[in-house]
Amino acid sequence: MQPTDPRVRAYTDAHIRTLLAELHERGKKFGLVFPSAATDRTLDGRVLVRFNTAPASTLLNLLTLLLDADRECSCGS
């Protein structure tokens, strides 16, 4: 997902906080820790995530990668 994707504007601060909680939980399995990841501010209708003020699309892309990795681990077991 690109940062300019119009679907990103549909995510509220509460949605992003929920997705961040999922990122923290799923990342643990792979040794990935994002202690400072949090919502930041809204810029041009998009909620920014505190990964050096990354857009929410970065969060969504990270979750997609973790979900894919989790599926691959589960299939190979």
C-alpha positions in Angstrom: 0.0 0.0 0.0 1.3 3.4 -0.9 1.2 6.4 1.5 -1.0 8.2 -1.0 -3.6 5.4 -1.2 -6.9 7.0 -0.4 -8.0 4.1 1.7 -5.5 5.2 4.3 -7.7 8.2 5.2 -10.4 5.8 6.4 -8.2 4.7 9.4 -8.9 6.7 12.6 -6.5 7.1 15.5 -8.3 4.3 17.3 -8.0 2.0 14.3 -4.2 2.6 14.1 -3.8 2.0 17.9 -5.5 -1.4 17.5 -3.3 -2.2 14.5 -0.2 -1.2 16.5 -1.2 -3.5 19.3 -1.5 -6.3 16.7 1.9 -5.4 15.3 3.5 -5.6 18.8 1.9 -9.0 19.4 2.7 -10.5 16.0 6.2 -9.1 16.0 7.1 -10.8 19.3 7.0 -14.2 17.6 9.8 -13.1 15.2 11.8 -11.2 17.7 10.7 -7.8 16.4 10.0 -5.2 19.0 8.7 -1.8 18.3 8.7 -0.1 21.7 8.2 3.4 20.5 5.7 2.7 17.8 2.6 4.8 18.5 0.2 7.1 16.8 1.7 10.5 16.2 -0.4 13.2 14.5 -2.7 13.5 11.6 -1.3 15.1 8.5 -3.4 15.9 5.4 -6.1 13.5 6.7 -3.7 10.6 7.4 -2.8 9.3 10.8 1.0 9.1 11.2 2.7 6.4 13.1 5.7 7.2 15.2 8.3 5.2 13.2 10.0 8.5 12.6 6.5 9.8 11.6 5.9 7.2 9.0 2.4 7.0 7.4 -0.1 4.4 8.4 0.6 2.6 5.2 4.0 1.6 6.7 2.2 0.0 9.6 -0.2 -1.9 7.3 2.7 -3.1 5.1 4.6 -4.4 8.2 1.5 -6.2 9.4 1.1 -7.8 6.0 4.7 -9.0 6.0 4.3 -10.4 9.5 1.0 -12.2 8.5 2.7 -13.7 5.4 5.7 -14.8 7.5 3.4 -16.3 10.1 1.5 -18.3 7.4 4.7 -19.6 5.9 5.9 -20.7 9.3 2.6 -22.4 10.0 2.6 -24.2 6.6 6.1 -25.5 7.0 5.4 -27.0 10.5 
